[in-house]
Amino acid sequence: MVVTIFRSRLKPEVQEEYAPLAARMSELAASMPGYISHKGFVAEDGERLTLVEFESEEAQRAWARYGAR
């Protein structure tokens, strides 16, 4: 298994725009071959952490290349 970690903090002015975008990114990730799961966490100070699991490095790289388009 390969785990990708994203760490971020949203600017207050984009909070409302983020939810639909995050939902779409979740759909795309889940549709990729080799996808296992993802989970998101938000700290009290607003920092976000997302863990994405794939079966292999090859599957993770394919997802990264797909997202770069």
The 8 nearest C-alpha neighbors of each residue, nearest first, counted from 0:
[[1, 54, 55, 53, 2, 52, 56, 35],
 [2, 0, 53, 55, 52, 56, 54, 3],
 [1, 3, 52, 51, 50, 53, 4, 0],
 [4, 2, 51, 50, 52, 1, 5, 49],
 [5, 3, 50, 49, 2, 51, 6, 48],
 [6, 4, 49, 48, 7, 50, 3, 47],
 [5, 7, 48, 47, 4, 49, 46, 8],
 [8, 6, 47, 46, 48, 5, 9, 49],
 [7, 9, 46, 47, 45, 10, 6, 48],
 [10, 8, 11, 14, 7, 13, 45, 46],
 [9, 11, 12, 13, 8, 14, 45, 7],
 [10, 12, 14, 13, 9, 15, 8, 45],
 [11, 13, 10, 14, 15, 9, 16, 17],
 [14, 12, 16, 11, 15, 10, 17, 9],
 [13, 15, 17, 11, 16, 12, 9, 10],
 [16, 14, 17, 13, 18, 12, 19, 11],
 [17, 15, 13, 14, 18, 19, 20, 12],
 [16, 18, 20, 14, 15, 19, 21, 13],
 [17, 19, 21, 20, 16, 22, 15, 14],
 [20, 18, 22, 21, 17, 23, 16, 15],
 [19, 21, 23, 17, 22, 18, 24, 16],
 [22, 20, 24, 18, 23, 19, 17, 25],
 [21, 23, 25, 19, 20, 24, 18, 26],
 [22, 24, 26, 20, 25, 21, 27, 19],
 [25, 23, 21, 27, 26, 22, 28, 20],
 [24, 26, 22, 28, 23, 27, 29, 21],
 [27, 25, 23, 29, 24, 28, 30, 22],
 [26, 28, 24, 30, 25, 29, 23, 31],
 [27, 29, 25, 30, 31, 26, 24, 34],
 [30, 28, 26, 27, 31, 34, 25, 36],
 [31, 29, 27, 28, 26, 32, 34, 25],
 [32, 30, 28, 29, 34, 33, 62, 27],
 [33, 31, 34, 58, 30, 29, 62, 61],
 [32, 34, 54, 58, 53, 31, 35, 55],
 [35, 33, 53, 32, 31, 29, 36, 52],
 [36, 34, 53, 52, 33, 54, 37, 29],
 [37, 35, 52, 51, 34, 38, 29, 53],
 [36, 38, 51, 50, 52, 39, 49, 35],
 [39, 37, 50, 49, 51, 40, 36, 48],
 [38, 40, 49, 48, 50, 37, 41, 47],
 [39, 41, 48, 47, 49, 42, 38, 46],
 [42, 40, 47, 46, 45, 48, 43, 39],
 [43, 41, 46, 45, 44, 47, 40, 48],
 [42, 44, 45, 41, 46, 47, 40, 8],
 [43, 45, 42, 46, 41, 8, 47, 9],
 [46, 44, 42, 43, 41, 8, 47, 9],
 [45, 47, 8, 42, 41, 44, 7, 48],
 [48, 46, 41, 7, 6, 40, 8, 45],
 [47, 49, 6, 40, 5, 39, 41, 7],
 [48, 50, 39, 5, 38, 4, 40, 51],
 [51, 49, 4, 38, 37, 3, 39, 2],
 [50, 52, 37, 3, 2, 36, 49, 4],
 [53, 51, 2, 36, 35, 1, 37, 34],
 [52, 54, 34, 35, 1, 33, 55, 0],
 [53, 55, 0, 33, 1, 34, 35, 58],
 [56, 54, 58, 57, 0, 53, 1, 59],
 [57, 55, 59, 58, 60, 1, 54, 53],
 [56, 58, 60, 55, 59, 61, 54, 33],
 [59, 57, 61, 33, 55, 56, 60, 53],
 [58, 60, 56, 62, 57, 61, 53, 63],
 [61, 59, 63, 57, 62, 58, 56, 64],
 [62, 60, 64, 58, 63, 59, 65, 57],
 [61, 63, 65, 59, 60, 64, 66, 58],
 [62, 64, 60, 66, 65, 61, 59, 67],
 [65, 63, 67, 61, 66, 62, 60, 68],
 [64, 66, 62, 63, 67, 68, 61, 60],
 [65, 67, 63, 64, 68, 62, 61, 27],
 [66, 68, 64, 65, 63, 62, 61, 60],
 [67, 66, 65, 64, 63, 62, 61, 27]]
